[in-house]
Amino acid sequence: MFRAAPLLLFFCITACCKVSILSPHGSRMDVDGQMRTAQHAGVDFGAAEGSPVLAAADGEVVAITVSQVGCGIGVLLAHEDFNRFTVYCHMKLATVDLHQTVQRGQQLGFVGTTGSANGVPHVHLELCTTACSFGHADGFIAQTEDPLPASDGFFDARKTYPRDRLVLTYPVLCGASRRHRKLRVAVGRNKTYVGSKQFVSMRGIGAAPCGLRSGARPFGASAH
C-alpha cells in the first residue's frame, strides 16, 4: 500500500489536468463569450493570471512586442528547421531577451491581460507560416495554421519529443487552467468544449493529460 500511494498520486496529478480552450482557431467566439466579427487566427488558452507562459517548441526569440491593443506584450519564436513561427500574446511580462534560444517548456513570461484580452487572463497562441510578431487580427487566417492538431498536450520534462517534425506542447502549465473558471473543457478525444455562450465541438484534439496524446498530426519541414 505504501508503494502504491505515490503511483496513485502521480496518476491523479497527470490524468486530472484539463486544458481551458477559450477560443479555438477559426472560431467566432471570443474569450469573454461574445461573438467575433471574423474568424479567430489563433487559439486562446485560459490560465491564471501570473502563471508561466511556456514555449511550445524549441526556437529563437525573434521579436518582443509591447502594444496597447492587439497582442499586447508578446513573444515571437522562430522554428527555423520547420519554417514556422509561434507567437504568444497578452502577457503580463516577458522574461526572455531578443535572439535568445529557448527550449520547449521554457518560460517566456507570465499570463496577463495586456492588449485586446478583454480583461480575461489567457495566452493567445498562433502558429504562423510567416513572421507574425503582432499576431493576426480576426479574419486574417491565411498565413496561420491550427496548432492543436500538432499538439502533444501539456509539456512533460520526462518525455522525449520528436526532432524530425514540429510537435507543439501547450503554452500553459498543467494545472494552471484549474484556477481559471471562464471555461471548463472535457478531457479525451472527440469531446465537447463548452463555452459560456455556445458549444464548440472539437473533434480529434486528443486527451489533455500532461503531455500524453497519441496520434498528433505534426507539421513537416517540406485580435486575439
C-alpha positions, 0 to 999 in steps of 0.5 A: 500500500505504501508503494502504491500511494505515490503511483496513485498520486502521480496518476491523479496529478497527470490524468486530472489536468484539463486544458481551458480552450477559450477560443479555438482557431477559426472560431467566432467566439471570443474569450469573454463569450461574445461573438467575433466579427471574423474568424479567430487566427489563433487559439486562446488558452485560459490560465491564471493570471501570473502563471508561466507562459511556456514555449511550445517548441524549441526556437529563437526569440525573434521579436518582443512586442509591447502594444496597447491593443492587439497582442499586447506584450508578446513573444515571437519564436522562430522554428527555423528547421520547420519554417514556422513561427509561434507567437504568444500574446497578452502577457503580463511580462516577458522574461526572455531577451531578443535572439535568445534560444529557448527550449520547449517548456521554457518560460517566456513570461507570465499570463496577463491581460495586456492588449485586446484580452478583454480583461480575461487572463489567457495566452493567445497562441498562433502558429504562423507560416510567416513572421507574425510578431503582432499576431493576426487580427480576426479574419486574417487566417491565411498565413496561420495554421491550427496548432492543436492538431500538432499538439502533444498536450501539456509539456512533460520534462520526462518525455522525449519529443520528436526532432524530425517534425514540429510537435507543439506542447501547450503554452500553459502549465498543467494545472494552471487552467484549474484556477481559471473558471471562464471555461471548463473543457472535457478531457479525451478525444472527440469531446465537447468544449463548452463555452459560456455562450455556445458549444464548440465541438472539437473533434480529434484534439486528443486527451489533455493529460500532461503531455500524453496524446497519441496520434498528433498530426505534426507539421513537416519541414517540406485580435486575439 
